Amino acid sequence: MAYTDLRDWINALHTAGELKRITQQVDPVLEMAEIADRAAKLGKGTAKAGGPALLFENVKGYPGARVLMNQFGSERRMKLALETNSLDDIADRIRTLIRPETPTSFMDKLKMLPKLAEVGSFFPKVISAKEAPCKQVIRRGADVNLLDLPILKTWPQDGGRFITLPCVVTRDPNSGKRNVGMYRMQVYDGQTTGMHWQRQKVAAEHMRERLRATTPDLAGNVDLMAITSGGTATAASLDTLNTTTLTKIRGDRMEVAVAIGTDPATTFSAIVPAPPDVEEYLIAGFLRQKPVELVKAETVDLEVPAHAEYILEGYVQLGELRSEGPFGDHTGFYTMQDDYPVFHVTCITHRKDPVYAATIVGKPPMEDAWMGKAVERIFLPLMQLTLPEIVDVNLPPEGVFHNLMIVSIKKSYAGHARKVMNGIWAMGQAMFTKCIIVVDEDCDVQDLAEVTLRTTNNIDPERDIQFTLGPIDSLDHASRLPNYGSKMGIDATRKWPAEGFNRPWPPMLTMDAEVKSRVDALWKKLGIE
Ligand SMILES: Cc1cc2nc3c(=O)[nH]c(=O)nc-3n(C[C@H](O)[C@H](O)[C@H](O)COP(=O)(O)O)c2cc1C
């Protein structure tokens, strides 16, 4: 049965022995982060990696507040969150959805009906404000104060406190479709925060679309993105635009709502790199196999998760940028200051006794490593839809999602590995992948020792490494320019004569099966183990 909300999920964590309540007083400034970091790293590298979820019940400076951390912080909990015994089962459900067998008989067609009905049941449902727990308390105008929330500072050199697990809801001005993305928010004061949607993310595109509509004359001569989402332009360089244009841009506002503390499938759906046209609310409905219940926001034209603990409502003004960061990031380094849009909070609704949800990112493995692993498993069928030769994929947590992807393929023709690299760089957020290693199908990509052995043995570096240029993750601190730089693909497959390789390729070592079974029979008697 789907979890109704965060507290239902907390109860399930408790029942499963996965929750540790912390009753000692702990400071949301750095202390909680340090505790969560240590918990996340418990059992590192073992099958039991990832300590318990943490419910802080005595938060320094916030009497009565509760904060949930590390809710997704192990493979066990990630599966519990998505109510599955195996993340591959979710991938299989996606496979049946996207590749249904063509029905040949009438009976087969009838058998498909429940599947279609199942899909229909994933669509979100809007309920009335009266039924929506997220509206138990409504604060507007002068009553809005973000500083009342137990928001964490996670690393010593952070620019301040950051909301780290927000589900940010925006609407595509053209299609009307809603997007939910997880973009961190630096708290500037009681009513404003940063809005760290990186330039290639869906909400940033929603903003650009508004800008294109407001100021069509800008399209040809200004880097629209620079004005809307940081990067190369700065707040100061904006002022070089002529006053009429600037006034026109700044006259437009984009409505934004943010849910904090939702059921786990909804929170998880916010990080899923879904195609822009697929609403995350639908993905969450698919994952929990029950519609997400939404409610109309109080002051903006957006629907928000009705069972959330907190909803922040407000707007981002086009053409307004402010310095954001530094922030201790999931790369293991600080992301330095950069200009990003500003979120003005005009209304906060919340439960009577809200539970605040947070995470800390940092040197892997952290909570987000498990979320990333779930994305890797669930997205495999979707990658295979475009690149059917892909057998398996591994995004090792130390590669922080975008730095390293290892992929095995059924190689069928000369240059096939390079075709796959280019395909991956052309696929949604996989465009950020800095290094791709392609191996043959008989290499287990989850076995990093095997991958290292194959890769280093199989390559002639000058011949097998391919460089290309393109968009780079905003968190990359090494690229020559922010957001733009080089990527590397390593073709570690066996080389073929058709690829100009005319030496004999040696077989890999394996023992004869017959010898193995003779030794199996002897092994215990030998007393070696
Ligand atoms: C804990 C966590 C924090 C994240 N913070 C950011 C962020 O600040 N900015 C950003 O652009 N992406 C961030 N991401 C990644 C996005 O959530 C992810 O790319 C997602 O697919 C974006 O949604 P969209 O495709 O709807 O834009 C974060 C992911 C996680 C797990």
The ligand as an SDF file (V2000), in Angstrom:
LIG
                    3D

 31 33  0  0  0  0  0  0  0  0999 V2000
   19.7380   16.0540   -2.9780 C   0  0  0  0  0  0  0  0  0  0  0  0
   19.7260   16.5870   -4.3840 C   0  0  0  0  0  0  0  0  0  0  0  0
   19.9560   17.9380   -4.6080 C   0  0  0  0  0  0  0  0  0  0  0  0
   19.9400   18.4560   -5.8970 C   0  0  0  0  0  0  0  0  0  0  0  0
   20.1640   19.7960   -6.0860 N   0  0  0  0  0  0  0  0  0  0  0  0
   20.1040   20.3210   -7.3250 C   0  0  0  0  0  0  0  0  0  0  0  0
   20.2660   21.7210   -7.5220 C   0  0  0  0  0  0  0  0  0  0  0  0
   20.5030   22.4740   -6.5970 O   0  0  0  0  0  0  0  0  0  0  0  0
   20.1570   22.2000   -8.8000 N   0  0  0  0  0  0  0  0  0  0  0  0
   19.8860   21.3970   -9.8680 C   0  0  0  0  0  0  0  0  0  0  0  0
   19.7630   21.8920  -10.9890 O   0  0  0  0  0  0  0  0  0  0  0  0
   19.7570   20.0500   -9.7070 N   0  0  0  0  0  0  0  0  0  0  0  0
   19.8470   19.4980   -8.4620 C   0  0  0  0  0  0  0  0  0  0  0  0
   19.6940   18.1500   -8.2870 N   0  0  0  0  0  0  0  0  0  0  0  0
   19.4770   17.2930   -9.4520 C   0  0  0  0  0  0  0  0  0  0  0  0
   18.0630   17.4570   -9.9740 C   0  0  0  0  0  0  0  0  0  0  0  0
   17.1330   17.2500   -8.9740 O   0  0  0  0  0  0  0  0  0  0  0  0
   17.8090   16.5030  -11.1360 C   0  0  0  0  0  0  0  0  0  0  0  0
   18.6800   16.8540  -12.1790 O   0  0  0  0  0  0  0  0  0  0  0  0
   16.3640   16.5140  -11.6000 C   0  0  0  0  0  0  0  0  0  0  0  0
   16.1940   15.5850  -12.6480 O   0  0  0  0  0  0  0  0  0  0  0  0
   15.9570   17.8940  -12.0770 C   0  0  0  0  0  0  0  0  0  0  0  0
   14.6130   17.8900  -12.4310 O   0  0  0  0  0  0  0  0  0  0  0  0
   14.1430   18.3920  -13.8670 P   0  0  0  0  0  0  0  0  0  0  0  0
   14.6400   17.3490  -14.8490 O   0  0  0  0  0  0  0  0  0  0  0  0
   12.6620   18.3630  -13.7360 O   0  0  0  0  0  0  0  0  0  0  0  0
   14.7140   19.7160  -14.0790 O   0  0  0  0  0  0  0  0  0  0  0  0
   19.7110   17.6020   -6.9980 C   0  0  0  0  0  0  0  0  0  0  0  0
   19.4910   16.2420   -6.7710 C   0  0  0  0  0  0  0  0  0  0  0  0
   19.5040   15.7320   -5.4840 C   0  0  0  0  0  0  0  0  0  0  0  0
   19.2750   14.2620   -5.2530 C   0  0  0  0  0  0  0  0  0  0  0  0
  1  2  1  0
  2  3  1  0
  2 30  2  0
  3  4  2  0
  4  5  1  0
  4 28  1  0
  5  6  2  0
  6  7  1  0
  6 13  1  0
  7  8  2  0
  7  9  1  0
  9 10  1  0
 10 11  2  0
 10 12  1  0
 12 13  2  0
 13 14  1  0
 14 15  1  0
 14 28  1  0
 15 16  1  0
 16 17  1  0
 16 18  1  0
 18 19  1  0
 18 20  1  0
 20 21  1  0
 20 22  1  0
 22 23  1  0
 23 24  1  0
 24 25  2  0
 24 26  1  0
 24 27  1  0
 28 29  2  0
 29 30  1  0
 30 31  1  0
M  END
$$$$
